[in-house]
Amino acid sequence: MALEPSAAVGMSLATAGLVLAIHSQATPTMADIRVAAPNDEHIDGAERAASWLGVAVVAGISLLTKEPMIFIIGGATVVGIAWWTRYGNAVNPLTGMASQEGSVVRLDLHSSPDEVADDNLEDVGGF
């Protein structure tokens, strides 16, 4: 037996608020995400954990109440907040645009193969 329409709307909004609370406690603030290195794996992991927990909460509440509106509103909230966080994580703070580059910065410390060979000899106690 589904809820009355007015109760269903209230429960849907409460579930959406619960999803937002879970997400805000599990992930950094959007300001911190936007100034971090793009595609940070820790932010990505936190977002995925928050999203899965949000999905579990929405599914549990909608199954207990047998109300499809809770599932629709709660699911849309999970998808929307996950997309917002993933987009914020993809933005490069230097350019302000989404990028595909990872958070790992690769530095070329050696300018020639001879320097690489010399460094290897020094590591093993060579010349």
QUILINVEN-V583823 format. One record per residue. SS is DSSP state (2 for helix, 1 for strand, 0 for the rest). PHI is phi as a letter, one per 30 degrees, with the letter a starting at -180 (* if undefined). PSI is psi in whole degrees, 0 to 359 (none if undefined). Layout:
ss;phi;psi
SS;PHI;PSI
SS;PHI;PSI
This chain:
ss;phi;psi
0;*;122
0;d;165
0;d;164
0;d;154
2;e;318
2;d;323
2;d;326
2;d;320
2;d;315
2;d;317
2;d;324
2;d;315
2;d;324
2;d;320
2;d;319
2;d;319
2;d;322
2;d;319
2;d;316
2;d;321
2;d;318
2;d;313
2;d;320
2;d;333
2;d;335
2;c;340
0;b;160
0;d;169
0;d;159
2;d;327
2;d;318
2;d;323
2;d;319
2;d;334
2;c;354
0;d;169
0;d;144
0;d;145
0;h;44
0;d;126
2;d;333
2;d;319
2;d;319
2;d;317
2;d;319
2;d;321
2;d;318
2;d;318
2;d;317
2;d;321
2;d;316
2;d;321
2;d;320
2;d;319
2;d;317
2;d;318
2;d;315
2;d;315
2;d;318
2;d;313
2;d;318
2;d;328
2;d;322
2;d;320
2;c;346
0;h;40
0;c;115
2;d;333
2;d;324
2;d;318
2;d;318
2;d;309
2;d;315
2;d;318
2;d;320
2;d;324
2;d;317
2;d;312
2;d;316
2;d;314
2;d;327
2;d;317
2;d;318
2;d;317
2;d;318
2;d;322
2;d;315
2;d;325
2;d;333
2;d;345
1;d;130
0;d;123
0;d;340
0;d;324
0;c;338
0;i;13
0;b;154
1;d;141
0;b;161
0;c;357
0;d;152
0;d;178
0;d;352
0;d;127
0;c;122
0;c;124
0;c;135
0;c;100
0;d;344
0;c;131
0;c;342
0;b;158
2;d;333
2;d;321
2;d;325
2;d;315
2;d;319
2;d;319
2;d;321
2;d;322
2;d;322
2;d;326
2;d;328
0;c;13
0;i;22
0;d;204
0;d;none
